[in-house]
Amino acid sequence: MVEGMQTRIQIYVDENGEKSSILMPYDEWTRLNNKVKRLEAKLKVFSGIRDGMSEVREAAAGGKKLQSLSDFVNESRN
């Protein structure tokens, strides 16, 4: 959304005054949905890094030898 632009979002409430749904322009929904997808992809990358770091810490604590980066890259190409 362009800064200063108003988004036309309508919020609907039920008979109890609870928010039940919204209506928004399709372009705005698409933009938000794309942002969510990008954030989910980032989360997946960061989670993978976190899991990898945990594996490294566990290996170091247990004296386990890890695969080298060169071996990993070569294995990934096959």
HTML snippet that shows the backbone in 3Dmol.js (N, CA, C, O; Angstrom):
<script src="https://3Dmol.org/build/3Dmol-min.js"></script>
<div id="view" style="width:600px;height:400px;position:relative"></div>
<script>
const pdb = `
ATOM      1  N   MET A   1       0.851  -1.179   0.000  1.00  0.00           N
ATOM      2  CA  MET A   1       0.000   0.000   0.000  1.00  0.00           C
ATOM      3  C   MET A   1       0.890   1.232   0.000  1.00  0.00           C
ATOM      4  O   MET A   1       1.900   1.271   0.702  1.00  0.00           O
ATOM      5  N   VAL A   2       0.528   2.217  -0.766  1.00  0.00           N
ATOM      6  CA  VAL A   2       1.269   3.462  -0.827  1.00  0.00           C
ATOM      7  C   VAL A   2       1.014   4.234   0.458  1.00  0.00           C
ATOM      8  O   VAL A   2      -0.122   4.351   0.919  1.00  0.00           O
ATOM      9  N   GLU A   3       2.100   4.761   1.031  1.00  0.00           N
ATOM     10  CA  GLU A   3       1.962   5.498   2.284  1.00  0.00           C
ATOM     11  C   GLU A   3       0.996   6.656   2.091  1.00  0.00           C
ATOM     12  O   GLU A   3       1.056   7.369   1.089  1.00  0.00           O
ATOM     13  N   GLY A   4       0.120   6.835   3.044  1.00  0.00           N
ATOM     14  CA  GLY A   4      -0.848   7.910   2.977  1.00  0.00           C
ATOM     15  C   GLY A   4      -2.160   7.499   2.323  1.00  0.00           C
ATOM     16  O   GLY A   4      -3.159   8.211   2.428  1.00  0.00           O
ATOM     17  N   MET A   5      -2.159   6.346   1.643  1.00  0.00           N
ATOM     18  CA  MET A   5      -3.381   5.857   1.012  1.00  0.00           C
ATOM     19  C   MET A   5      -4.247   5.144   2.042  1.00  0.00           C
ATOM     20  O   MET A   5      -3.737   4.414   2.892  1.00  0.00           O
ATOM     21  N   GLN A   6      -5.517   5.350   1.966  1.00  0.00           N
ATOM     22  CA  GLN A   6      -6.446   4.668   2.852  1.00  0.00           C
ATOM     23  C   GLN A   6      -6.855   3.339   2.221  1.00  0.00           C
ATOM     24  O   GLN A   6      -7.186   3.291   1.036  1.00  0.00           O
ATOM     25  N   THR A   7      -6.834   2.255   3.009  1.00  0.00           N
ATOM     26  CA  THR A   7      -7.323   0.972   2.538  1.00  0.00           C
ATOM     27  C   THR A   7      -8.802   0.880   2.880  1.00  0.00           C
ATOM     28  O   THR A   7      -9.215   1.191   3.997  1.00  0.00           O
ATOM     29  N   ARG A   8      -9.586   0.454   1.914  1.00  0.00           N
ATOM     30  CA  ARG A   8     -11.024   0.335   2.127  1.00  0.00           C
ATOM     31  C   ARG A   8     -11.340  -1.040   2.703  1.00  0.00           C
ATOM     32  O   ARG A   8     -11.698  -1.961   1.968  1.00  0.00           O
ATOM     33  N   ILE A   9     -11.208  -1.172   3.992  1.00  0.00           N
ATOM     34  CA  ILE A   9     -11.510  -2.427   4.668  1.00  0.00           C
ATOM     35  C   ILE A   9     -12.783  -2.249   5.467  1.00  0.00           C
ATOM     36  O   ILE A   9     -12.926  -1.304   6.242  1.00  0.00           O
ATOM     37  N   GLN A  10     -13.705  -3.178   5.264  1.00  0.00           N
ATOM     38  CA  GLN A  10     -14.951  -3.161   6.027  1.00  0.00           C
ATOM     39  C   GLN A  10     -14.920  -4.341   6.991  1.00  0.00           C
ATOM     40  O   GLN A  10     -14.636  -5.471   6.595  1.00  0.00           O
ATOM     41  N   ILE A  11     -15.209  -4.071   8.237  1.00  0.00           N
ATOM     42  CA  ILE A  11     -15.235  -5.117   9.261  1.00  0.00           C
ATOM     43  C   ILE A  11     -16.688  -5.386   9.615  1.00  0.00           C
ATOM     44  O   ILE A  11     -17.447  -4.469   9.931  1.00  0.00           O
ATOM     45  N   TYR A  12     -17.059  -6.650   9.558  1.00  0.00           N
ATOM     46  CA  TYR A  12     -18.420  -7.053   9.896  1.00  0.00           C
ATOM     47  C   TYR A  12     -18.443  -7.654  11.292  1.00  0.00           C
ATOM     48  O   TYR A  12     -17.534  -8.386  11.684  1.00  0.00           O
ATOM     49  N   VAL A  13     -19.477  -7.340  12.022  1.00  0.00           N
ATOM     50  CA  VAL A  13     -19.643  -7.880  13.370  1.00  0.00           C
ATOM     51  C   VAL A  13     -20.949  -8.659  13.433  1.00  0.00           C
ATOM     52  O   VAL A  13     -21.911  -8.363  12.724  1.00  0.00           O
ATOM     53  N   ASP A  14     -20.952  -9.659  14.298  1.00  0.00           N
ATOM     54  CA  ASP A  14     -22.169 -10.460  14.448  1.00  0.00           C
ATOM     55  C   ASP A  14     -23.123  -9.785  15.438  1.00  0.00           C
ATOM     56  O   ASP A  14     -22.873  -8.678  15.914  1.00  0.00           O
ATOM     57  N   GLU A  15     -24.219 -10.484  15.731  1.00  0.00           N
ATOM     58  CA  GLU A  15     -25.245  -9.926  16.619  1.00  0.00           C
ATOM     59  C   GLU A  15     -24.737  -9.689  18.048  1.00  0.00           C
ATOM     60  O   GLU A  15     -25.355  -8.943  18.808  1.00  0.00           O
ATOM     61  N   ASN A  16     -23.604 -10.328  18.419  1.00  0.00           N
ATOM     62  CA  ASN A  16     -23.015 -10.140  19.743  1.00  0.00           C
ATOM     63  C   ASN A  16     -21.942  -9.055  19.758  1.00  0.00           C
ATOM     64  O   ASN A  16     -21.313  -8.808  20.787  1.00  0.00           O
ATOM     65  N   GLY A  17     -21.740  -8.415  18.617  1.00  0.00           N
ATOM     66  CA  GLY A  17     -20.727  -7.380  18.524  1.00  0.00           C
ATOM     67  C   GLY A  17     -19.325  -7.909  18.308  1.00  0.00           C
ATOM     68  O   GLY A  17     -18.358  -7.151  18.392  1.00  0.00           O
ATOM     69  N   GLU A  18     -19.197  -9.214  18.028  1.00  0.00           N
ATOM     70  CA  GLU A  18     -17.893  -9.832  17.781  1.00  0.00           C
ATOM     71  C   GLU A  18     -17.536  -9.706  16.305  1.00  0.00           C
ATOM     72  O   GLU A  18     -18.383  -9.910  15.436  1.00  0.00           O
ATOM     73  N   LYS A  19     -16.285  -9.371  16.028  1.00  0.00           N
ATOM     74  CA  LYS A  19     -15.842  -9.288  14.641  1.00  0.00           C
ATOM     75  C   LYS A  19     -15.948 -10.673  14.007  1.00  0.00           C
ATOM     76  O   LYS A  19     -15.466 -11.657  14.569  1.00  0.00           O
ATOM     77  N   SER A  20     -16.580 -10.746  12.838  1.00  0.00           N
ATOM     78  CA  SER A  20     -16.807 -12.045  12.210  1.00  0.00           C
ATOM     79  C   SER A  20     -16.134 -12.185  10.849  1.00  0.00           C
ATOM     80  O   SER A  20     -15.776 -13.296  10.458  1.00  0.00           O
ATOM     81  N   SER A  21     -15.952 -11.088  10.119  1.00  0.00           N
ATOM     82  CA  SER A  21     -15.311 -11.160   8.804  1.00  0.00           C
ATOM     83  C   SER A  21     -14.929  -9.758   8.352  1.00  0.00           C
ATOM     84  O   SER A  21     -15.325  -8.751   8.938  1.00  0.00           O
ATOM     85  N   ILE A  22     -14.137  -9.742   7.276  1.00  0.00           N
ATOM     86  CA  ILE A  22     -13.769  -8.460   6.687  1.00  0.00           C
ATOM     87  C   ILE A  22     -13.966  -8.522   5.187  1.00  0.00           C
ATOM     88  O   ILE A  22     -14.004  -9.598   4.591  1.00  0.00           O
ATOM     89  N   LEU A  23     -14.088  -7.360   4.593  1.00  0.00           N
ATOM     90  CA  LEU A  23     -14.148  -7.212   3.149  1.00  0.00           C
ATOM     91  C   LEU A  23     -13.073  -6.197   2.791  1.00  0.00           C
ATOM     92  O   LEU A  23     -13.039  -5.090   3.329  1.00  0.00           O
ATOM     93  N   MET A  24     -12.195  -6.594   1.873  1.00  0.00           N
ATOM     94  CA  MET A  24     -11.117  -5.697   1.478  1.00  0.00           C
ATOM     95  C   MET A  24     -10.892  -5.803  -0.016  1.00  0.00           C
ATOM     96  O   MET A  24     -11.289  -6.792  -0.633  1.00  0.00           O
ATOM     97  N   PRO A  25     -10.259  -4.794  -0.612  1.00  0.00           N
ATOM     98  CA  PRO A  25      -9.969  -4.865  -2.043  1.00  0.00           C
ATOM     99  C   PRO A  25      -9.071  -6.063  -2.360  1.00  0.00           C
ATOM    100  O   PRO A  25      -8.172  -6.401  -1.590  1.00  0.00           O
ATOM    101  N   TYR A  26      -9.328  -6.688  -3.491  1.00  0.00           N
ATOM    102  CA  TYR A  26      -8.582  -7.876  -3.888  1.00  0.00           C
ATOM    103  C   TYR A  26      -7.088  -7.600  -3.997  1.00  0.00           C
ATOM    104  O   TYR A  26      -6.276  -8.427  -3.581  1.00  0.00           O
ATOM    105  N   ASP A  27      -6.716  -6.450  -4.550  1.00  0.00           N
ATOM    106  CA  ASP A  27      -5.294  -6.115  -4.690  1.00  0.00           C
ATOM    107  C   ASP A  27      -4.598  -6.058  -3.332  1.00  0.00           C
ATOM    108  O   ASP A  27      -3.462  -6.509  -3.188  1.00  0.00           O
ATOM    109  N   GLU A  28      -5.284  -5.505  -2.345  1.00  0.00           N
ATOM    110  CA  GLU A  28      -4.713  -5.433  -0.987  1.00  0.00           C
ATOM    111  C   GLU A  28      -4.570  -6.836  -0.398  1.00  0.00           C
ATOM    112  O   GLU A  28      -3.559  -7.154   0.228  1.00  0.00           O
ATOM    113  N   TRP A  29      -5.592  -7.674  -0.604  1.00  0.00           N
ATOM    114  CA  TRP A  29      -5.526  -9.047  -0.100  1.00  0.00           C
ATOM    115  C   TRP A  29      -4.365  -9.794  -0.757  1.00  0.00           C
ATOM    116  O   TRP A  29      -3.632 -10.520  -0.086  1.00  0.00           O
ATOM    117  N   THR A  30      -4.200  -9.615  -2.070  1.00  0.00           N
ATOM    118  CA  THR A  30      -3.107 -10.267  -2.793  1.00  0.00           C
ATOM    119  C   THR A  30      -1.760  -9.816  -2.247  1.00  0.00           C
ATOM    120  O   THR A  30      -0.867 -10.638  -2.042  1.00  0.00           O
ATOM    121  N   ARG A  31      -1.605  -8.516  -2.011  1.00  0.00           N
ATOM    122  CA  ARG A  31      -0.359  -7.989  -1.470  1.00  0.00           C
ATOM    123  C   ARG A  31      -0.067  -8.589  -0.099  1.00  0.00           C
ATOM    124  O   ARG A  31       1.058  -9.010   0.168  1.00  0.00           O
ATOM    125  N   LEU A  32      -1.062  -8.628   0.760  1.00  0.00           N
ATOM    126  CA  LEU A  32      -0.869  -9.203   2.095  1.00  0.00           C
ATOM    127  C   LEU A  32      -0.569 -10.698   2.020  1.00  0.00           C
ATOM    128  O   LEU A  32       0.281 -11.202   2.754  1.00  0.00           O
ATOM    129  N   ASN A  33      -1.266 -11.401   1.137  1.00  0.00           N
ATOM    130  CA  ASN A  33      -1.043 -12.834   0.987  1.00  0.00           C
ATOM    131  C   ASN A  33       0.376 -13.122   0.491  1.00  0.00           C
ATOM    132  O   ASN A  33       1.015 -14.065   0.957  1.00  0.00           O
ATOM    133  N   ASN A  34       0.868 -12.316  -0.450  1.00  0.00           N
ATOM    134  CA  ASN A  34       2.246 -12.475  -0.935  1.00  0.00           C
ATOM    135  C   ASN A  34       3.256 -12.206   0.172  1.00  0.00           C
ATOM    136  O   ASN A  34       4.279 -12.883   0.266  1.00  0.00           O
ATOM    137  N   LYS A  35       2.964 -11.218   1.006  1.00  0.00           N
ATOM    138  CA  LYS A  35       3.854 -10.918   2.136  1.00  0.00           C
ATOM    139  C   LYS A  35       3.897 -12.093   3.112  1.00  0.00           C
ATOM    140  O   LYS A  35       4.962 -12.442   3.621  1.00  0.00           O
ATOM    141  N   VAL A  36       2.755 -12.694   3.369  1.00  0.00           N
ATOM    142  CA  VAL A  36       2.695 -13.867   4.254  1.00  0.00           C
ATOM    143  C   VAL A  36       3.529 -15.003   3.675  1.00  0.00           C
ATOM    144  O   VAL A  36       4.264 -15.668   4.405  1.00  0.00           O
ATOM    145  N   LYS A  37       3.419 -15.228   2.377  1.00  0.00           N
ATOM    146  CA  LYS A  37       4.191 -16.294   1.732  1.00  0.00           C
ATOM    147  C   LYS A  37       5.696 -16.039   1.851  1.00  0.00           C
ATOM    148  O   LYS A  37       6.466 -16.965   2.108  1.00  0.00           O
ATOM    149  N   ARG A  38       6.112 -14.783   1.663  1.00  0.00           N
ATOM    150  CA  ARG A  38       7.537 -14.455   1.806  1.00  0.00           C
ATOM    151  C   ARG A  38       8.003 -14.667   3.242  1.00  0.00           C
ATOM    152  O   ARG A  38       9.099 -15.178   3.472  1.00  0.00           O
ATOM    153  N   LEU A  39       7.174 -14.275   4.208  1.00  0.00           N
ATOM    154  CA  LEU A  39       7.530 -14.466   5.613  1.00  0.00           C
ATOM    155  C   LEU A  39       7.592 -15.947   5.975  1.00  0.00           C
ATOM    156  O   LEU A  39       8.455 -16.358   6.750  1.00  0.00           O
ATOM    157  N   GLU A  40       6.688 -16.747   5.424  1.00  0.00           N
ATOM    158  CA  GLU A  40       6.724 -18.193   5.666  1.00  0.00           C
ATOM    159  C   GLU A  40       8.007 -18.799   5.105  1.00  0.00           C
ATOM    160  O   GLU A  40       8.609 -19.672   5.730  1.00  0.00           O
ATOM    161  N   ALA A  41       8.425 -18.334   3.925  1.00  0.00           N
ATOM    162  CA  ALA A  41       9.674 -18.830   3.330  1.00  0.00           C
ATOM    163  C   ALA A  41      10.871 -18.451   4.197  1.00  0.00           C
ATOM    164  O   ALA A  41      11.773 -19.266   4.395  1.00  0.00           O
ATOM    165  N   LYS A  42      10.889 -17.226   4.714  1.00  0.00           N
ATOM    166  CA  LYS A  42      11.969 -16.803   5.618  1.00  0.00           C
ATOM    167  C   LYS A  42      11.989 -17.659   6.868  1.00  0.00           C
ATOM    168  O   LYS A  42      13.050 -18.085   7.326  1.00  0.00           O
ATOM    169  N   LEU A  43      10.803 -17.911   7.420  1.00  0.00           N
ATOM    170  CA  LEU A  43      10.719 -18.727   8.624  1.00  0.00           C
ATOM    171  C   LEU A  43      11.269 -20.124   8.374  1.00  0.00           C
ATOM    172  O   LEU A  43      11.947 -20.691   9.230  1.00  0.00           O
ATOM    173  N   LYS A  44      10.980 -20.676   7.207  1.00  0.00           N
ATOM    174  CA  LYS A  44      11.483 -22.008   6.859  1.00  0.00           C
ATOM    175  C   LYS A  44      13.012 -22.005   6.794  1.00  0.00           C
ATOM    176  O   LYS A  44      13.657 -22.932   7.284  1.00  0.00           O
ATOM    177  N   VAL A  45      13.589 -20.967   6.190  1.00  0.00           N
ATOM    178  CA  VAL A  45      15.048 -20.864   6.111  1.00  0.00           C
ATOM    179  C   VAL A  45      15.648 -20.731   7.508  1.00  0.00           C
ATOM    180  O   VAL A  45      16.590 -21.443   7.855  1.00  0.00           O
ATOM    181  N   PHE A  46      15.097 -19.815   8.308  1.00  0.00           N
ATOM    182  CA  PHE A  46      15.636 -19.610   9.653  1.00  0.00           C
ATOM    183  C   PHE A  46      15.474 -20.850  10.525  1.00  0.00           C
ATOM    184  O   PHE A  46      16.348 -21.153  11.337  1.00  0.00           O
ATOM    185  N   SER A  47      14.375 -21.564  10.368  1.00  0.00           N
ATOM    186  CA  SER A  47      14.172 -22.803  11.123  1.00  0.00           C
ATOM    187  C   SER A  47      15.201 -23.849  10.723  1.00  0.00           C
ATOM    188  O   SER A  47      15.716 -24.580  11.569  1.00  0.00           O
ATOM    189  N   GLY A  48      15.500 -23.916   9.421  1.00  0.00           N
ATOM    190  CA  GLY A  48      16.523 -24.846   8.953  1.00  0.00           C
ATOM    191  C   GLY A  48      17.890 -24.504   9.516  1.00  0.00           C
ATOM    192  O   GLY A  48      18.649 -25.393   9.903  1.00  0.00           O
ATOM    193  N   ILE A  49      18.203 -23.219   9.562  1.00  0.00           N
ATOM    194  CA  ILE A  49      19.475 -22.791  10.138  1.00  0.00           C
ATOM    195  C   ILE A  49      19.530 -23.150  11.622  1.00  0.00           C
ATOM    196  O   ILE A  49      20.536 -23.669  12.104  1.00  0.00           O
ATOM    197  N   ARG A  50      18.449 -22.872  12.339  1.00  0.00           N
ATOM    198  CA  ARG A  50      18.384 -23.205  13.771  1.00  0.00           C
ATOM    199  C   ARG A  50      18.579 -24.708  13.988  1.00  0.00           C
ATOM    200  O   ARG A  50      19.335 -25.125  14.866  1.00  0.00           O
ATOM    201  N   ASP A  51      17.888 -25.512  13.179  1.00  0.00           N
ATOM    202  CA  ASP A  51      18.011 -26.967  13.322  1.00  0.00           C
ATOM    203  C   ASP A  51      19.430 -27.429  13.008  1.00  0.00           C
ATOM    204  O   ASP A  51      19.969 -28.308  13.680  1.00  0.00           O
ATOM    205  N   GLY A  52      20.029 -26.829  11.983  1.00  0.00           N
ATOM    206  CA  GLY A  52      21.406 -27.173  11.634  1.00  0.00           C
ATOM    207  C   GLY A  52      22.378 -26.814  12.742  1.00  0.00           C
ATOM    208  O   GLY A  52      23.291 -27.581  13.047  1.00  0.00           O
ATOM    209  N   MET A  53      22.183 -25.656  13.340  1.00  0.00           N
ATOM    210  CA  MET A  53      23.055 -25.238  14.446  1.00  0.00           C
ATOM    211  C   MET A  53      22.901 -26.169  15.644  1.00  0.00           C
ATOM    212  O   MET A  53      23.881 -26.473  16.325  1.00  0.00           O
ATOM    213  N   SER A  54      21.689 -26.617  15.900  1.00  0.00           N
ATOM    214  CA  SER A  54      21.464 -27.582  16.989  1.00  0.00           C
ATOM    215  C   SER A  54      22.198 -28.884  16.708  1.00  0.00           C
ATOM    216  O   SER A  54      22.784 -29.487  17.607  1.00  0.00           O
ATOM    217  N   GLU A  55      22.158 -29.311  15.444  1.00  0.00           N
ATOM    218  CA  GLU A  55      22.857 -30.540  15.055  1.00  0.00           C
ATOM    219  C   GLU A  55      24.363 -30.386  15.249  1.00  0.00           C
ATOM    220  O   GLU A  55      25.030 -31.317  15.702  1.00  0.00           O
ATOM    221  N   VAL A  56      24.896 -29.224  14.910  1.00  0.00           N
ATOM    222  CA  VAL A  56      26.327 -28.974  15.086  1.00  0.00           C
ATOM    223  C   VAL A  56      26.691 -29.001  16.567  1.00  0.00           C
ATOM    224  O   VAL A  56      27.689 -29.608  16.955  1.00  0.00           O
ATOM    225  N   ARG A  57      25.879 -28.341  17.392  1.00  0.00           N
ATOM    226  CA  ARG A  57      26.150 -28.341  18.847  1.00  0.00           C
ATOM    227  C   ARG A  57      26.104 -29.749  19.424  1.00  0.00           C
ATOM    228  O   ARG A  57      26.959 -30.129  20.225  1.00  0.00           O
ATOM    229  N   GLU A  58      25.099 -30.522  19.012  1.00  0.00           N
ATOM    230  CA  GLU A  58      24.981 -31.905  19.503  1.00  0.00           C
ATOM    231  C   GLU A  58      26.171 -32.747  19.051  1.00  0.00           C
ATOM    232  O   GLU A  58      26.693 -33.551  19.823  1.00  0.00           O
ATOM    233  N   ALA A  59      26.599 -32.566  17.813  1.00  0.00           N
ATOM    234  CA  ALA A  59      27.737 -33.327  17.290  1.00  0.00           C
ATOM    235  C   ALA A  59      29.006 -32.952  18.045  1.00  0.00           C
ATOM    236  O   ALA A  59      29.806 -33.821  18.393  1.00  0.00           O
ATOM    237  N   ALA A  60      29.188 -31.668  18.294  1.00  0.00           N
ATOM    238  CA  ALA A  60      30.383 -31.215  19.013  1.00  0.00           C
ATOM    239  C   ALA A  60      30.392 -31.768  20.432  1.00  0.00           C
ATOM    240  O   ALA A  60      31.438 -32.174  20.938  1.00  0.00           O
ATOM    241  N   ALA A  61      29.238 -31.783  21.067  1.00  0.00           N
ATOM    242  CA  ALA A  61      29.150 -32.288  22.437  1.00  0.00           C
ATOM    243  C   ALA A  61      29.410 -33.795  22.492  1.00  0.00           C
ATOM    244  O   ALA A  61      29.954 -34.304  23.472  1.00  0.00           O
ATOM    245  N   GLY A  62      29.015 -34.504  21.430  1.00  0.00           N
ATOM    246  CA  GLY A  62      29.179 -35.951  21.401  1.00  0.00           C
ATOM    247  C   GLY A  62      30.442 -36.416  20.704  1.00  0.00           C
ATOM    248  O   GLY A  62      30.693 -37.617  20.608  1.00  0.00           O
ATOM    249  N   GLY A  63      31.237 -35.479  20.217  1.00  0.00           N
ATOM    250  CA  GLY A  63      32.466 -35.846  19.526  1.00  0.00           C
ATOM    251  C   GLY A  63      32.234 -36.446  18.151  1.00  0.00           C
ATOM    252  O   GLY A  63      33.122 -37.092  17.594  1.00  0.00           O
ATOM    253  N   LYS A  64      31.055 -36.239  17.604  1.00  0.00           N
ATOM    254  CA  LYS A  64      30.705 -36.792  16.292  1.00  0.00           C
ATOM    255  C   LYS A  64      31.290 -35.912  15.190  1.00  0.00           C
ATOM    256  O   LYS A  64      31.246 -34.685  15.285  1.00  0.00           O
ATOM    257  N   LYS A  65      31.838 -36.538  14.140  1.00  0.00           N
ATOM    258  CA  LYS A  65      32.375 -35.795  13.008  1.00  0.00           C
ATOM    259  C   LYS A  65      31.242 -35.500  12.027  1.00  0.00           C
ATOM    260  O   LYS A  65      30.438 -36.372  11.698  1.00  0.00           O
ATOM    261  N   LEU A  66      31.199 -34.240  11.566  1.00  0.00           N
ATOM    262  CA  LEU A  66      30.158 -33.826  10.635  1.00  0.00           C
ATOM    263  C   LEU A  66      30.680 -33.852   9.199  1.00  0.00           C
ATOM    264  O   LEU A  66      31.888 -33.814   8.965  1.00  0.00           O
ATOM    265  N   GLN A  67      29.767 -33.916   8.260  1.00  0.00           N
ATOM    266  CA  GLN A  67      30.088 -33.884   6.844  1.00  0.00           C
ATOM    267  C   GLN A  67      30.645 -32.499   6.492  1.00  0.00           C
ATOM    268  O   GLN A  67      30.154 -31.484   6.986  1.00  0.00           O
ATOM    269  N   SER A  68      31.662 -32.466   5.643  1.00  0.00           N
ATOM    270  CA  SER A  68      32.226 -31.177   5.228  1.00  0.00           C
ATOM    271  C   SER A  68      31.280 -30.500   4.238  1.00  0.00           C
ATOM    272  O   SER A  68      30.434 -31.152   3.625  1.00  0.00           O
ATOM    273  N   LEU A  69      31.434 -29.189   4.093  1.00  0.00           N
ATOM    274  CA  LEU A  69      30.615 -28.450   3.149  1.00  0.00           C
ATOM    275  C   LEU A  69      30.867 -28.934   1.726  1.00  0.00           C
ATOM    276  O   LEU A  69      29.924 -29.062   0.945  1.00  0.00           O
ATOM    277  N   SER A  70      32.106 -29.203   1.381  1.00  0.00           N
ATOM    278  CA  SER A  70      32.440 -29.707   0.036  1.00  0.00           C
ATOM    279  C   SER A  70      31.729 -31.021  -0.240  1.00  0.00           C
ATOM    280  O   SER A  70      31.155 -31.214  -1.311  1.00  0.00           O
ATOM    281  N   ASP A  71      31.772 -31.925   0.738  1.00  0.00           N
ATOM    282  CA  ASP A  71      31.072 -33.213   0.562  1.00  0.00           C
ATOM    283  C   ASP A  71      29.578 -33.014   0.413  1.00  0.00           C
ATOM    284  O   ASP A  71      28.932 -33.675  -0.400  1.00  0.00           O
ATOM    285  N   PHE A  72      29.034 -32.106   1.197  1.00  0.00           N
ATOM    286  CA  PHE A  72      27.603 -31.827   1.131  1.00  0.00           C
ATOM    287  C   PHE A  72      27.223 -31.309  -0.252  1.00  0.00           C
ATOM    288  O   PHE A  72      26.250 -31.768  -0.850  1.00  0.00           O
ATOM    289  N   VAL A  73      28.000 -30.346  -0.757  1.00  0.00           N
ATOM    290  CA  VAL A  73      27.711 -29.754  -2.072  1.00  0.00           C
ATOM    291  C   VAL A  73      27.841 -30.828  -3.157  1.00  0.00           C
ATOM    292  O   VAL A  73      26.989 -30.920  -4.042  1.00  0.00           O
ATOM    293  N   ASN A  74      28.894 -31.633  -3.093  1.00  0.00           N
ATOM    294  CA  ASN A  74      29.071 -32.698  -4.090  1.00  0.00           C
ATOM    295  C   ASN A  74      27.944 -33.705  -4.028  1.00  0.00           C
ATOM    296  O   ASN A  74      27.472 -34.174  -5.064  1.00  0.00           O
ATOM    297  N   GLU A  75      27.510 -34.041  -2.840  1.00  0.00           N
ATOM    298  CA  GLU A  75      26.401 -34.994  -2.670  1.00  0.00           C
ATOM    299  C   GLU A  75      25.106 -34.405  -3.231  1.00  0.00           C
ATOM    300  O   GLU A  75      24.298 -35.127  -3.816  1.00  0.00           O
ATOM    301  N   SER A  76      24.907 -33.094  -3.055  1.00  0.00           N
ATOM    302  CA  SER A  76      23.692 -32.439  -3.527  1.00  0.00           C
ATOM    303  C   SER A  76      23.622 -32.391  -5.046  1.00  0.00           C
ATOM    304  O   SER A  76      22.533 -32.320  -5.615  1.00  0.00           O
ATOM    305  N   ARG A  77      24.775 -32.428  -5.705  1.00  0.00           N
ATOM    306  CA  ARG A  77      24.809 -32.346  -7.173  1.00  0.00           C
ATOM    307  C   ARG A  77      24.455 -33.684  -7.808  1.00  0.00           C
ATOM    308  O   ARG A  77      24.061 -33.724  -8.974  1.00  0.00           O
ATOM    309  N   ASN A  78      24.585 -34.760  -7.079  1.00  0.00           N
ATOM    310  CA  ASN A  78      24.320 -36.106  -7.643  1.00  0.00           C
ATOM    311  C   ASN A  78      22.870 -36.468  -7.563  1.00  0.00           C
ATOM    312  O   ASN A  78      22.481 -37.556  -7.989  1.00  0.00           O
TER     313      ASN A  78
END
`;
const viewer = $3Dmol.createViewer("view");
viewer.addModel(pdb, "pdb");
viewer.setStyle({}, {cartoon: {color: "spectrum"}});
viewer.zoomTo();
viewer.render();
</script>
